[in-house]
């Protein structure tokens, strides 16, 4: 038996060595650290709804060996991140640039094969994380009256069950049980609210982009502790009162479909005003950052405490209906705002939003500094 012992020992050492090569974080036979990197899709680093995928070696190697350059501007709005062994975190913008979230540096030039890989990976990640953008007519057929489905809140990741009861222009729904009502109210921080939230509708094997508000109204038929019903909107849904699509719902639907960041390039000055009001009211800094340029995003970060002290802001006057901004680089819009702070009470005031762009081909952006001075 003793004569076999050296061979057994050698075999054990080789087996351990081979096994260690396959463990992430260990040194491989080629002297390189194995990739333990993961993609993360989330609308902000504070969002609790996260989808993950492994990062392929091509991208991992590009991060380790890429040409990093110093940058003096904030990371552009994004919803895709890379983490490596819970120590390093990077952001990928929609131009396929990679930013170090701990240091002011970025990789702004990547090999074509890496860009191709990133594009393919982000498309796959979006398919996992976001919902399909469907019209109200499609949703009306896919989610008939008395059907039940799951609502997933895009920011918190919380889910609850609902049943559609009615609705001709959008879906009128109710939580199924008392527990579902409790979860929904927790999503709204314990207070029923008309605030719009980006949601995913999970029904059978499908996942749809939608938007909900959180205010019980009208009649309810289920024994669920919910005094009425609430509304879920899809693309092209309209409200009872205006018979038009609500812009706040439209923003949240595009957020739920993963289309909001790209859509901001097409926004009109009036649409940016509504996006800014909604984002400040709901403290949705992902939405606000996406309609600002670099200079104003730096200011937003510095002024977050001031903005977070605003508990409620609503637009009380109509937006301009004309479209005479097509050939302009500067466009002011004055509206009446209702503003409430717990520390200072409620007031109404006229506020002028200053919109500008560098050229006719560039998207409109908001002068946040000017707005803050008026708030």
N, C-alpha and C positions, 0 to 999 in steps of 0.2 A: 504493500500500500504506500510505503514511504517514497518509493521511486516515482510515483505519479504526482506527488505533492508539488514539485517545482512547476509542472505543467499546469496543474490546477490553479496555482497562484498567478502564473503568467496569463492564463485565460481570464481570470477574474480582473486583473489589472486592465487588460485590453477591453473587456466588456464595460468596465466603469468608464474608461476613456471614451469609447464610442457613445455610451449613453450621455455623457456630459456634453458631447458635441451637439446633441439635440435639445438641450435645455436652454431657453432664451436667457440671454445675459451672460452665458459662459463663453469662453474663448474657443473658437473653432480651430480646425487643423490649419486654416489659412491665416490665423492670427488676427481675425476680425471679429468684433462683437456681433453675436447673432441679434437680429432685429426683434425687439419686443415692442415695436411701435404700433399704435392703433390710430385710425381715423376716428374722429368724433363729429357727428352732426348735432348742433344745438344752436338755437337762435341767440343765445348769449352764454357766457361762461357761468352765469347764475342759473340757467335753465336746468330743470331736473329731468326733462325728457331728452334722452341722449340715445343716438344710434351709433353703433360701432362696426368697424371693419378692420382687418389686419392691413398694415402697410406693406406693400411688396418691397423686395430688396432693391429694386431699381430706384424707388423714391427714397428709401432709407439711406442708400449710398449717396444720393444726390444731396441730401441734407448734411451728411457727414463730410463730404468732399466738395461741396459747392462753393462758389465764390460769394462770400458774404460781404456786403457793403453797408456802411453806416447810413442810416436814414434819419431825417430830422422832422418827420411827419408821423402822425398816428397810424396805427394799423387800419386799413379801410374796413368798412362794415363787412362782416363775413359770417358764415354759419358752419364753416368747416375748419376743424382743428386737428393737429397731430400731437399725440403725447408719446413720450418715450420713457418707459420704466418709471412713470409718475414723477419724474424729475424735471424733464424739459418739456415745454409746451410751445407749439408753433401754430400759426394761423395761415391759411391759404385763401387768398382773395380770388375773385372771379376772373382775374387776368393770369392766374396760375403763378403768382408770386408767393414766396414763402417768407413769413415774418417770425422772428424770434420774439416771444412775448415777454421774455425777461430782460432782453437787451435791445437797444435801438439799432437793429441790423436786419437785413433781408437778403434773400437770393432773388435777384430780379432777372436773371438770365439762366434758363434751364435748357439742357439738351432736348431736342425735338422728341426723342423717345420717352423722356420723362414727362414732358407736357402731355403727350398722348396718353401715357399711363394715368396721370393725374386726372385728365378729362374723363377717361373711362371709369376710374374709381369714384369720382364725384357723382357721375351719373347714376352709378349703382347705389351709392350711399343715399342720394336723394330719393331713389325709388323705395328704399327701406324706410327713410325718415318721414317723408312728406306724403300727402294725399293727392289723388288725381283731381284735376280741376274739371268738374262737370257742371253743366248748366242746370238751371232749376227744372226744366222739362225732363232732363235725364234723371235727376234726383227724385222727382215726383213719381217716376215709374219704378226706379230702383228701390225706393223706400215708401211703399204704399201705406195708406192709413191702417192703423192698428198693428203695423210691423214694429218690432223691437230691435234696437241696435245699441252699440256702445259709443259713448262720447269720450274722446281722449283730449284733454287740455294740453295744448302744445308747449306751454311754458312750465307747468307744474308736473306734467306726466300723469296726473290723476285721471282715473276713469270712473264713469258711472253709467248705469243702464237707463235707457229712456224708451218711451213708446210714442210714436207719432199718432196724434189723435185727429188732426184736421189741418187746414191751411191750403189756400188756393194760390197764393203768391209766394209763399215760403212755408216751411214746415212748422206747425204748432205741435209742440211735444211736451211731455211730462216725465219727470223721473219715475221709475217703476216702483220703488219702495221708499220707506222712510230713510233707510241707509243711503240710498242714491241721492235723496234730497240733502242729507247731511253732508255728503262728499261735495256736491255741487256748491253748497253754501260755503264750505271750507275753501274751495277754489276761489270764491269771491271774498275771501278773508272775513267771513262771518257776516257779511252785509249784502242783501240783495241789491243789485245794481243794473243799470242799463248799459254798463260798459260792454264793449264788444271784445270777444276773445277768439283767437285763432284755435280751431279745433279740428280733429280728425274724426270722421264717422267710420266706425269699424262694423261692417255688415257682411257676414259670411266670409268670402275670400277677398272682399274689396275694402279699399281705404279711400275715402273721399275728403277733399278739402272743403271746409265750411267755416262759418262764424256764428257765434251765439251771443245773446245778451243774457243777463242773469236777473231779470225782474219778473216775478209772478204777476200775471194779469189775466183777465177774462175768467173763463170757467175751467174747472178741472174735474175729472171723473174718477181718478184713481185714489185709493186710500194710501197716500204717500207722504202726508204732512206738508205738501206743496200747495199753496193757495192759488191755484189757477194753472196756467201753462206758460211756457216761454217759447221764443222763436229761434229757429236755426235757418240761416240763409246760405244759399249756394250762388254760384255765378249766375247773374241775370235775375236773381230774386228781387222782388220789389216790396216796399212797405205799403201798408193799407192806406196811410194818410197821403203820402206824396205820389204814390204809384210810380216811383222811380227807385232805382237801386241806391241803397244807402252807401255813401262813400266810405264810412267807417267800417261797415261790414265788408265792402269790397277790398279794403286794405288787408283786413284779417284773413279773408279767403285766399288772397295771393300769398300772404305769409304762410298759411297752412299748406299751400301748394309748392312752397319753395321758390316762388317767382317774384317775390317782392323786391329784392335787391336789383335785379335786372330791370324790373318795371319802373324803378325810380328815374331811369334815364328818359322816360317818356312823359313824366308828370308835367302838367301845366302849373303855372303859378298858383292858381286857385286850389288845385289838388294838394300842393305842398302846404298851403295854409291849413287845410283840413288835416293833413297828416301830422303837422306840427302840433296842432291843438289836441288831437287824439293822443299823441305820444306823451305830451306833458301831462294831460289829464290822467292817463293810465300808467304813467311812469314806465313807458315802454321805450327804453333808450335804444334798442335795436332799430325801431322805426325812425326815431329822431335822428340818430347818427347817419342813417342812410340818405337823408335829404340835406346833409351838410357837407361842406368842403373841408379840407384838412384844417384850415385855420379855425373854423367854427367847431370842429370836433374836439380840438384841444380845449377850446373855451367850454364846451359842454362838460368835459371831464372835470374842469376846475370849478364849474358852477352847479354840479349835480346836487349838492346840499341845498342850494337856493331853489332849484327846480323841484326837488322832492318835498319841499315845504308847501308847495301848491297842492292842495287836496282835491280841488275841483276847478276845471276851466271848461267853459262851453262857449261856442259861437252863437250869438243872439241875432245877428243880422245876416242877410243874404250875401253870397259872394257874387262878384261881377259875372254877368252872363255873356259878355262879349269876348271875342278872341283876338283883340288887337295887339297881343303880345308877340305875335309870330316873328316880327322883324326887329324886336327890341332886345336890349341887353340888360335893362333895368325895368322893374315893374313893381310899383307899390300897391298894396291892397289894404284898405282900411276897413276894419270890422269892429263890431261891438262885442266885447267879451264879458262873460260873467265869471268872476274869479273868487274862489274861497280858500282861505287859509285858517286853520284852527287858531293860529296865533294872532291873526289880525282881522278875522271876520270876513264878511262878504262885500264885494263891490262890483260895479259895472263900469267899464271904461272903453273908450275908443282906442284901438291899437292899430298901428300901421305895420304890416309885415313888408319888409323890403326883400324882394327877390331879385337875383342877378345871375348872370352867366358870363363866361369869358368870351364866347363867340356864339353865333347862331346855331352852330352844330353841337355845342355842349349842353348838358342838362342844366335846368334851373336849380339854384341852391338858395338857402335861406340865410339872411344876416342875423345870426343868433344874438350877437352882441347888442344890436339895436333892439331886438325884441325883449331881451332881458331888462334893458334899461326902462322899458315901458311897463314891464310886469311888476 
